[in-house]
Amino acid sequence: MLNRVLEPGKKSVLHEKNIICTPKRRVEDKSRQKETENIDGREKFVSPKNLLQGHTHAEISSSENASRNEFRKLVLSKLNTLLKKSDQIEERLIALEQLRQNKADDDVESDEEGIGIPLTNLAELDDFEEKIKTNSDYSRKLINVLKRSGGSDVNSIIYGIMRQLLTNSLAQKFSWVGFKGKKNFKELRLAKLITKTVRIHKNTITDDVIAEAISKWLAQAQLRASREEMRANKNKSNNSVEESDEN
């Protein structure tokens, strides 16, 4: 029975267990105290496993940072190399373009020799037509010269070409299809050569658009010729006045 009187000198089982457990609890408490660290004045329990993981995470983080820095340096080095090569390529392209342009200018200067334009009368035009028909090298040189007239649209391109080919005094003798007793420009080989030259600038342009622009330029030839004559007479008059003043 629980209430039974113990014999003198004997201890109960519970008492014995208490005596045995007490030292063990104290040992565990001391061990637990060693596994604590002071953070901000407060004790925090850190197990050996957590301590090991903390060191491992720090080492991994440091390694990752080092790897990122190395990768960044490598990328920057590659970019610098690419930029230098790009600059070198650009310089070479500019030099090649300059050489090409110089050669083109030399070719044009060579082609302009012996072309014999602008044409001033029908006799020159007949000779011109014969050269186009029989001399392919002459036609090639002529196209090389005419295509440099430039222009932003069809009208400006064609007007520039026509100014190089014909004087206004000769142009006013023609219309596109020969109306009002004028000669038919459409049937000339020169008209086909003009069309070929225009398509170097505008390769999708239609024959009708080219024909309309040439027709307008021819129709205005008489007006331009009259203005030229007026300017020439005015200049001649001014020169005469200056000569009389000098005398």
Backbone bond lengths (Angstrom), bond angles and torsions (degrees), N, CA, C in turn:
res aa  C-N    CA-C-N  psi(-1)  N-CA   C-N-CA  omega(-1)  CA-C   N-CA-C  phi
1 M - - - 1.461 - - 1.520 110.52 -
2 L 1.361 114.75 150.52 1.465 119.24 -177.77 1.513 111.76 -65.86
3 N 1.296 116.59 -30.40 1.466 120.86 -175.59 1.519 113.01 -89.19
4 R 1.324 115.91 6.57 1.454 117.09 -176.75 1.505 109.58 -70.70
5 V 1.318 114.93 149.10 1.469 122.39 -177.30 1.495 108.82 -82.19
6 L 1.310 115.19 128.96 1.456 119.46 179.93 1.509 109.99 -80.00
7 E 1.299 111.89 149.22 1.457 116.47 178.28 1.508 109.50 -71.25
8 P 1.343 115.20 149.05 1.469 119.25 179.10 1.505 111.58 -59.05
9 G 1.347 115.96 137.01 1.481 120.90 177.67 1.512 113.87 89.28
10 K 1.351 118.73 -10.72 1.463 121.52 -179.96 1.529 110.09 -101.08
11 K 1.314 114.71 149.44 1.470 121.51 178.37 1.506 109.58 -116.90
12 S 1.314 113.17 147.05 1.467 117.53 179.79 1.526 110.14 -70.74
13 V 1.301 114.35 161.49 1.487 119.89 178.74 1.517 111.35 -62.54
14 L 1.327 117.02 -40.24 1.468 121.77 -179.27 1.516 110.42 -63.62
15 H 1.339 115.02 -40.48 1.458 119.21 179.40 1.511 111.09 -64.08
16 E 1.345 114.33 -40.33 1.456 118.64 178.38 1.526 111.20 -63.45
17 K 1.283 115.46 -41.07 1.470 118.69 179.75 1.514 111.30 -64.83
18 N 1.333 116.16 -39.45 1.468 119.22 178.91 1.512 111.18 -61.89
19 I 1.319 114.68 -42.37 1.481 119.27 179.98 1.523 110.12 -63.66
20 I 1.340 116.55 -39.87 1.482 120.65 -178.14 1.526 110.69 -71.46
21 C 1.331 120.48 -39.23 1.472 124.91 -174.72 1.511 112.30 -76.32
22 T 1.298 116.92 -29.37 1.459 118.75 -174.23 1.516 113.41 -58.92
23 P 1.339 120.77 -47.91 1.472 120.48 178.00 1.522 112.02 -61.58
24 K 1.326 118.37 -38.50 1.474 121.66 -178.55 1.517 111.42 -62.13
25 R 1.340 117.34 -41.18 1.456 121.60 179.93 1.522 110.22 -64.22
26 R 1.336 115.58 -39.68 1.458 119.07 178.86 1.527 111.76 -64.31
27 V 1.331 116.61 -39.86 1.470 120.73 178.14 1.511 110.63 -62.65
28 E 1.349 115.78 -43.18 1.464 119.82 179.45 1.517 110.81 -63.81
29 D 1.339 118.21 -39.33 1.454 121.42 179.26 1.515 111.48 -62.87
30 K 1.362 115.90 -43.18 1.461 119.38 178.84 1.515 111.36 -64.10
31 S 1.347 116.07 -40.89 1.466 119.98 178.86 1.520 110.94 -62.67
32 R 1.341 116.18 -40.30 1.455 121.04 -179.98 1.528 111.03 -66.41
33 Q 1.324 116.86 -34.02 1.458 120.76 179.46 1.524 110.92 -66.29
34 K 1.327 116.61 -34.80 1.461 120.91 -179.82 1.531 111.66 -69.23
35 E 1.315 114.10 -22.96 1.465 118.30 -177.07 1.518 111.25 -95.99
36 T 1.336 117.08 23.51 1.463 121.69 177.44 1.512 108.93 -114.12
37 E 1.324 115.54 154.37 1.460 120.29 176.47 1.518 107.79 -134.06
38 N 1.312 115.14 152.12 1.448 121.66 -177.01 1.525 109.11 -89.80
39 I 1.330 117.35 115.95 1.462 123.25 178.22 1.505 108.16 -124.79
40 D 1.367 115.72 117.09 1.463 120.69 -178.20 1.517 111.77 55.03
41 G 1.327 116.01 36.23 1.462 119.68 177.09 1.517 113.52 78.64
42 R 1.352 117.46 3.97 1.460 120.42 179.25 1.510 109.10 -118.97
43 E 1.308 115.58 145.31 1.459 120.07 178.42 1.517 109.93 -84.76
44 K 1.304 114.41 135.55 1.468 120.68 178.35 1.505 108.82 -129.44
45 F 1.286 115.83 131.86 1.462 120.57 -178.82 1.526 109.74 -75.07
46 V 1.322 116.63 126.46 1.466 122.45 177.58 1.510 107.71 -127.30
47 S 1.291 115.51 117.16 1.459 119.60 179.83 1.510 110.20 -78.36
48 P 1.291 120.05 159.05 1.472 122.70 176.53 1.513 112.28 -56.86
49 K 1.324 117.53 -35.82 1.456 121.15 179.10 1.519 110.93 -63.61
50 N 1.371 115.59 -43.46 1.456 119.73 179.64 1.526 111.89 -66.60
51 L 1.335 115.76 -37.23 1.459 119.39 176.22 1.521 111.21 -59.81
52 L 1.322 116.98 -43.64 1.459 122.26 179.58 1.523 110.93 -64.85
53 Q 1.333 116.49 -42.17 1.459 120.08 179.88 1.527 110.79 -65.32
54 G 1.346 117.66 -37.45 1.456 121.08 178.43 1.513 112.27 -60.49
55 H 1.344 115.08 -45.20 1.459 119.05 177.47 1.520 110.65 -63.27
56 T 1.311 117.63 -40.36 1.461 121.98 -178.11 1.523 110.63 -64.99
57 H 1.327 117.74 -44.98 1.463 121.32 179.02 1.516 111.50 -62.14
58 A 1.313 117.64 -40.89 1.464 121.19 179.04 1.518 111.24 -62.78
59 E 1.334 115.48 -42.70 1.464 119.73 179.37 1.519 111.07 -64.86
60 I 1.340 117.32 -41.70 1.471 121.25 179.59 1.514 110.48 -64.50
61 S 1.348 116.60 -44.35 1.458 120.95 179.78 1.523 111.47 -60.91
62 S 1.308 117.39 -42.94 1.452 121.71 178.13 1.521 111.14 -63.44
63 S 1.331 116.38 -40.91 1.467 121.10 179.11 1.516 111.55 -65.40
64 E 1.341 116.61 -40.60 1.462 120.39 179.05 1.526 111.55 -64.83
65 N 1.330 116.92 -41.16 1.466 120.63 178.16 1.525 111.20 -62.08
66 A 1.322 115.26 -42.31 1.463 119.68 178.97 1.522 110.74 -63.11
67 S 1.345 116.25 -40.84 1.462 120.28 179.72 1.518 111.32 -65.24
68 R 1.345 116.59 -41.90 1.461 119.96 178.67 1.525 111.60 -63.37
69 N 1.315 117.25 -39.96 1.460 120.81 178.84 1.524 111.39 -63.93
70 E 1.320 115.94 -42.24 1.458 120.23 178.43 1.525 110.94 -63.83
71 F 1.328 116.50 -41.79 1.466 121.07 179.72 1.525 110.60 -64.71
72 R 1.347 116.60 -40.77 1.458 120.78 179.19 1.527 111.11 -63.01
73 K 1.336 115.75 -41.87 1.461 119.92 178.08 1.527 110.82 -62.99
74 L 1.337 116.31 -40.42 1.466 120.50 -179.77 1.522 111.30 -64.52
75 V 1.337 116.17 -43.82 1.470 120.46 -179.91 1.521 110.80 -62.93
76 L 1.341 117.32 -44.91 1.461 120.88 179.64 1.525 111.50 -62.58
77 S 1.315 116.00 -38.65 1.464 120.21 178.31 1.531 110.98 -63.54
78 K 1.336 116.26 -43.60 1.467 120.77 179.09 1.526 111.05 -64.59
79 L 1.328 116.54 -40.69 1.466 120.55 179.60 1.525 111.50 -63.51
80 N 1.317 116.23 -42.51 1.462 120.30 177.93 1.523 111.33 -61.44
81 T 1.328 115.62 -40.13 1.467 120.06 178.10 1.518 111.11 -64.04
82 L 1.333 116.61 -43.24 1.468 120.90 179.12 1.521 111.93 -64.01
83 L 1.344 116.81 -39.88 1.455 120.40 179.01 1.531 111.21 -63.81
84 K 1.317 116.49 -41.06 1.463 120.02 178.94 1.523 110.41 -63.83
85 K 1.341 116.80 -43.58 1.465 120.06 179.00 1.515 111.43 -65.05
86 S 1.348 116.28 -37.87 1.465 120.14 178.48 1.530 111.05 -63.37
87 D 1.315 116.63 -41.76 1.467 120.54 178.07 1.529 110.76 -63.17
88 Q 1.323 116.50 -40.90 1.466 120.54 179.45 1.528 111.14 -63.86
89 I 1.346 116.19 -42.32 1.466 120.61 179.46 1.525 110.54 -63.89
90 E 1.345 116.03 -42.05 1.467 120.11 179.63 1.523 111.16 -62.61
91 E 1.318 116.62 -41.26 1.466 120.32 178.83 1.525 110.94 -63.35
92 R 1.336 116.53 -40.21 1.461 119.63 178.91 1.519 111.67 -66.46
93 L 1.330 116.53 -40.36 1.461 120.26 178.64 1.520 111.62 -63.17
94 I 1.341 116.15 -41.34 1.464 119.83 178.05 1.527 110.63 -62.70
95 A 1.338 115.99 -41.95 1.462 120.00 179.26 1.526 111.32 -64.29
96 L 1.341 116.45 -41.98 1.464 120.54 179.03 1.527 111.50 -64.94
97 E 1.341 116.28 -40.84 1.460 120.41 178.55 1.526 111.24 -63.73
98 Q 1.326 115.44 -38.70 1.460 119.33 178.40 1.528 111.10 -65.09
99 L 1.338 115.60 -41.68 1.463 119.68 177.61 1.521 111.04 -63.19
100 R 1.345 115.66 -41.64 1.472 119.71 179.64 1.520 111.10 -63.84
101 Q 1.352 115.66 -42.16 1.459 119.89 -179.72 1.520 111.23 -65.63
102 N 1.334 116.14 -40.66 1.462 119.79 178.71 1.524 111.04 -62.70
103 K 1.343 114.99 -40.85 1.463 119.50 179.05 1.525 110.73 -65.74
104 A 1.369 115.63 -40.67 1.467 119.67 179.26 1.521 110.70 -63.06
105 D 1.344 116.16 -41.20 1.470 119.68 178.84 1.525 110.88 -63.89
106 D 1.333 115.70 -40.90 1.465 119.38 178.33 1.523 110.72 -63.79
107 D 1.341 115.74 -39.83 1.474 120.12 -179.71 1.525 110.78 -65.00
108 V 1.343 116.15 -41.16 1.463 119.81 -179.37 1.526 110.71 -65.56
109 E 1.340 116.15 -43.93 1.461 119.36 178.45 1.525 110.37 -59.94
110 S 1.327 115.46 -38.63 1.462 119.45 178.28 1.527 110.92 -69.05
111 D 1.348 115.80 -40.18 1.463 120.07 -178.79 1.525 112.38 -67.76
112 E 1.344 117.19 -33.33 1.462 120.54 -177.43 1.528 112.03 -66.51
113 E 1.325 115.64 -23.98 1.458 119.22 -179.93 1.532 109.61 -70.85
114 G 1.309 115.97 124.45 1.465 120.99 176.35 1.514 114.78 83.65
115 I 1.337 119.11 4.32 1.461 121.03 179.19 1.535 110.67 -73.21
116 G 1.324 116.10 -41.60 1.456 120.29 174.88 1.513 114.81 75.32
117 I 1.312 118.40 42.39 1.469 121.94 175.93 1.529 109.22 -121.48
118 P 1.327 118.08 153.71 1.468 127.51 5.33 1.532 112.73 -77.84
119 L 1.322 115.35 153.92 1.459 122.54 177.70 1.522 108.56 -78.38
120 T 1.323 116.34 138.80 1.474 119.96 -174.17 1.521 113.50 -112.54
121 N 1.344 118.92 -16.54 1.467 120.66 -177.69 1.525 110.21 -151.22
122 L 1.327 115.34 174.15 1.464 120.69 -175.87 1.525 112.27 -68.99
123 A 1.318 117.55 -31.30 1.465 120.38 179.41 1.532 110.02 -64.79
124 E 1.315 116.10 -44.94 1.473 119.75 176.58 1.525 111.00 -62.58
125 L 1.316 116.69 -37.20 1.462 120.28 179.45 1.528 111.40 -65.16
126 D 1.331 116.57 -41.02 1.472 119.73 178.86 1.526 110.71 -62.83
127 D 1.324 116.17 -43.40 1.472 120.22 178.09 1.526 110.73 -64.01
128 F 1.327 115.23 -39.16 1.465 122.10 178.21 1.537 110.87 -61.21
129 E 1.320 116.26 -44.97 1.469 121.45 179.47 1.534 111.09 -61.54
130 E 1.301 116.51 -38.28 1.464 120.21 179.92 1.529 111.15 -67.93
131 K 1.317 116.74 -38.93 1.473 119.71 178.18 1.534 110.91 -64.40
132 I 1.321 116.38 -41.15 1.468 119.85 179.02 1.526 110.34 -61.92
133 K 1.316 115.49 -38.71 1.467 120.78 -177.13 1.520 112.15 -69.85
134 T 1.317 118.60 -40.18 1.462 122.18 -169.64 1.527 114.75 -105.65
135 N 1.318 117.65 -16.85 1.461 119.93 -172.12 1.537 109.47 -123.25
136 S 1.328 116.17 98.24 1.471 120.76 -178.74 1.526 111.55 -67.37
137 D 1.342 117.04 -32.75 1.465 119.74 178.97 1.529 110.62 -66.74
138 Y 1.314 116.44 -37.00 1.464 120.62 176.61 1.528 110.37 -64.07
139 S 1.339 117.20 -42.45 1.467 121.14 179.29 1.533 110.87 -63.36
140 R 1.329 115.65 -40.19 1.465 119.30 179.34 1.523 111.30 -63.33
141 K 1.319 116.46 -45.85 1.463 120.33 178.68 1.523 111.19 -62.09
142 L 1.332 116.08 -39.98 1.455 120.13 -179.29 1.531 110.93 -63.08
143 I 1.332 116.72 -43.35 1.471 120.48 178.40 1.525 110.67 -63.39
144 N 1.324 117.82 -40.99 1.468 121.14 178.64 1.521 111.90 -60.08
145 V 1.325 116.63 -35.57 1.460 120.44 178.60 1.521 110.62 -74.74
146 L 1.329 117.32 -46.02 1.465 121.16 -174.91 1.526 112.93 -68.10
147 K 1.321 117.11 -34.51 1.469 119.27 -175.78 1.524 112.74 -67.84
148 R 1.328 116.97 -13.95 1.458 120.87 179.51 1.527 112.84 -84.80
149 S 1.316 116.47 1.18 1.468 118.97 179.71 1.522 111.30 -66.57
150 G 1.330 116.85 -28.39 1.461 121.45 175.86 1.509 112.43 71.49
151 G 1.351 115.41 -164.49 1.455 121.85 -177.27 1.511 110.53 130.32
152 S 1.339 116.43 149.24 1.464 121.04 -177.05 1.520 113.31 -92.74
153 D 1.340 117.01 -19.90 1.463 120.69 178.60 1.523 109.22 -140.35
154 V 1.338 115.79 178.72 1.464 120.45 -174.58 1.533 111.34 -61.38
155 N 1.331 116.98 -45.24 1.459 119.81 -177.81 1.525 112.16 -61.24
156 S 1.343 116.52 -46.93 1.467 119.28 -178.74 1.523 111.45 -65.99
157 I 1.326 117.25 -35.32 1.473 120.38 177.75 1.523 110.50 -65.08
158 I 1.336 116.24 -48.69 1.467 120.67 -177.52 1.526 111.01 -67.75
159 Y 1.316 117.77 -40.97 1.462 120.08 179.08 1.528 110.63 -61.59
160 G 1.339 116.21 -40.28 1.459 119.32 177.90 1.523 112.05 -63.80
161 I 1.321 116.76 -40.76 1.470 121.01 178.71 1.530 111.06 -65.99
162 M 1.337 116.37 -44.83 1.468 120.44 -177.94 1.518 111.49 -64.21
163 R 1.342 117.04 -38.19 1.475 120.10 178.31 1.525 111.19 -61.91
164 Q 1.331 116.32 -34.75 1.461 119.34 178.74 1.525 112.10 -72.10
165 L 1.329 116.76 -29.74 1.460 120.99 -172.23 1.520 114.02 -87.48
166 L 1.341 116.61 -43.23 1.462 120.49 -170.35 1.520 111.58 -128.82
167 T 1.315 116.06 142.01 1.466 119.60 167.73 1.528 107.89 -77.31
168 N 1.322 115.76 159.96 1.466 119.57 179.59 1.531 112.03 -65.10
169 S 1.315 116.92 -31.71 1.468 120.07 179.14 1.528 111.47 -64.77
170 L 1.323 116.77 -35.32 1.465 120.13 176.19 1.519 111.37 -80.46
171 A 1.327 117.58 -39.47 1.472 121.41 -176.92 1.519 112.17 -62.72
172 Q 1.340 118.67 -32.35 1.462 120.15 -177.07 1.529 112.64 -72.01
173 K 1.322 117.59 -5.75 1.456 121.52 174.98 1.529 112.46 -85.33
174 F 1.340 115.59 -3.21 1.473 119.91 -175.06 1.529 111.04 -123.84
175 S 1.341 114.12 153.14 1.462 122.49 162.19 1.525 106.00 -132.17
176 W 1.335 116.00 168.82 1.464 118.36 -173.56 1.530 112.21 -61.11
177 V 1.336 117.60 -41.46 1.479 120.23 -178.20 1.529 112.03 -118.25
178 G 1.346 118.70 10.02 1.458 120.81 175.13 1.511 114.88 85.04
179 F 1.320 119.53 31.98 1.470 122.15 178.05 1.532 111.15 -71.88
180 K 1.348 115.02 156.40 1.476 124.24 171.94 1.523 111.75 55.74
181 G 1.322 115.08 40.57 1.460 119.99 174.29 1.518 114.26 76.38
182 K 1.304 117.28 6.49 1.467 119.90 179.15 1.524 110.71 -87.01
183 K 1.301 115.69 164.28 1.462 121.10 -178.78 1.528 109.95 -77.57
184 N 1.322 115.12 153.17 1.468 122.19 -175.59 1.541 109.62 -86.43
185 F 1.309 115.54 109.80 1.472 119.60 179.99 1.532 111.37 -76.22
186 K 1.313 117.01 -30.81 1.464 122.45 -176.14 1.521 112.33 -58.15
187 E 1.347 117.03 -31.98 1.460 121.18 -175.61 1.521 113.51 -83.54
188 L 1.314 117.80 -6.40 1.456 120.54 -179.90 1.526 111.41 -74.48
189 R 1.325 115.70 147.58 1.473 119.22 172.39 1.533 110.47 -64.32
190 L 1.292 114.98 -28.10 1.456 120.29 177.62 1.524 111.30 -58.54
191 A 1.333 117.87 -37.66 1.472 121.48 179.83 1.525 110.76 -62.66
192 K 1.331 116.67 -41.07 1.472 120.55 178.91 1.527 110.74 -67.94
193 L 1.320 116.73 -36.30 1.459 119.92 178.32 1.528 110.88 -66.93
194 I 1.339 116.61 -38.19 1.469 120.44 176.97 1.523 110.28 -62.02
195 T 1.339 116.23 -45.14 1.471 120.59 178.76 1.524 110.91 -58.60
196 K 1.313 117.24 -43.09 1.469 121.97 179.30 1.529 110.84 -62.99
197 T 1.319 117.06 -39.41 1.461 121.12 -179.43 1.523 111.35 -69.30
198 V 1.340 116.54 -42.23 1.465 120.47 179.94 1.522 110.46 -60.71
199 R 1.315 117.89 -37.19 1.470 121.28 -177.31 1.525 112.87 -72.11
200 I 1.307 117.57 -11.23 1.468 119.55 170.58 1.520 109.38 -66.98
201 H 1.334 116.68 -35.81 1.465 122.04 178.48 1.526 111.60 -86.34
202 K 1.327 116.75 -42.49 1.466 122.93 -175.98 1.529 108.75 -129.32
203 N 1.333 115.34 87.30 1.466 118.25 -171.35 1.528 114.65 -73.90
204 T 1.334 117.95 -10.45 1.462 120.03 179.93 1.531 112.71 -104.25
205 I 1.324 116.52 4.95 1.463 119.84 -176.86 1.524 110.39 -69.59
206 T 1.317 116.72 143.64 1.470 121.03 -177.55 1.529 110.85 -88.88
207 D 1.338 114.96 161.06 1.466 120.36 177.72 1.528 111.32 -62.06
208 D 1.318 117.01 -36.35 1.470 120.27 -177.23 1.537 111.50 -65.21
209 V 1.337 116.81 -39.72 1.459 120.26 179.22 1.525 110.13 -66.22
210 I 1.329 116.77 -41.89 1.465 121.01 178.12 1.526 110.17 -63.85
211 A 1.319 116.43 -44.13 1.460 120.89 -179.55 1.525 111.51 -61.83
212 E 1.328 117.26 -40.85 1.462 120.95 -179.50 1.525 110.78 -64.50
213 A 1.330 117.70 -42.16 1.465 121.08 -179.41 1.524 111.12 -66.33
214 I 1.339 117.74 -42.82 1.468 120.81 178.28 1.528 110.54 -64.23
215 S 1.340 115.84 -41.45 1.460 120.99 179.80 1.535 111.53 -59.97
216 K 1.331 116.84 -42.79 1.470 120.63 179.09 1.520 110.97 -64.45
217 W 1.331 115.85 -42.38 1.473 118.61 -178.82 1.522 110.47 -64.09
218 L 1.328 117.41 -42.41 1.464 121.07 178.64 1.531 111.07 -64.13
219 A 1.333 116.33 -40.17 1.468 120.35 -178.40 1.522 111.88 -64.63
220 Q 1.317 117.71 -27.88 1.463 121.16 -178.18 1.542 112.33 -92.38
221 A 1.324 116.23 2.13 1.468 120.17 -175.86 1.527 111.52 -62.67
222 Q 1.322 118.13 -40.54 1.463 120.90 -178.57 1.524 110.97 -63.51
223 L 1.347 116.49 -41.47 1.468 120.16 178.22 1.522 110.84 -63.98
224 R 1.296 116.59 -42.79 1.471 119.66 179.18 1.528 110.91 -64.85
225 A 1.331 115.74 -39.58 1.468 119.79 178.84 1.525 111.00 -62.89
226 S 1.337 116.38 -39.78 1.470 120.26 178.77 1.524 110.56 -64.03
227 R 1.307 117.07 -42.72 1.472 120.66 179.07 1.518 111.02 -64.63
228 E 1.320 116.52 -39.93 1.460 119.90 177.99 1.525 110.85 -62.04
229 E 1.321 115.05 -41.23 1.466 119.07 179.72 1.517 110.92 -64.98
230 M 1.334 116.66 -40.46 1.466 120.58 178.41 1.524 110.91 -63.16
231 R 1.342 117.11 -43.50 1.471 119.98 179.27 1.525 110.72 -64.83
232 A 1.325 115.66 -39.22 1.462 119.36 179.64 1.524 111.16 -64.79
233 N 1.342 115.97 -42.60 1.469 119.33 178.83 1.524 111.10 -65.28
234 K 1.342 116.85 -38.89 1.458 120.72 179.24 1.520 110.89 -64.76
235 N 1.322 116.16 -43.86 1.470 119.86 178.72 1.532 110.62 -63.88
236 K 1.353 115.25 -38.63 1.454 119.35 179.70 1.517 110.67 -65.13
237 S 1.348 115.49 -39.31 1.464 119.99 179.01 1.517 111.19 -66.52
238 N 1.324 116.44 -41.96 1.475 120.42 179.15 1.519 111.13 -63.79
239 N 1.318 116.06 -38.92 1.465 119.64 179.43 1.524 110.98 -66.27
240 S 1.330 115.64 -36.35 1.464 119.71 -179.93 1.530 110.73 -66.80
241 V 1.338 115.99 -40.12 1.462 120.73 178.39 1.516 110.64 -63.77
242 E 1.333 116.84 -42.47 1.460 120.84 -179.45 1.533 110.88 -64.81
243 E 1.326 116.34 -38.91 1.475 120.04 179.45 1.525 111.72 -66.53
244 S 1.358 116.40 -39.00 1.474 119.83 179.55 1.523 110.85 -68.93
245 D 1.321 117.58 -34.77 1.464 121.10 177.83 1.520 111.24 -66.33
246 E 1.314 116.28 -36.44 1.452 120.72 -179.41 1.542 110.07 -68.58
247 N 1.328 114.96 -35.71 1.463 118.84 -179.45 1.529 110.07 -75.29
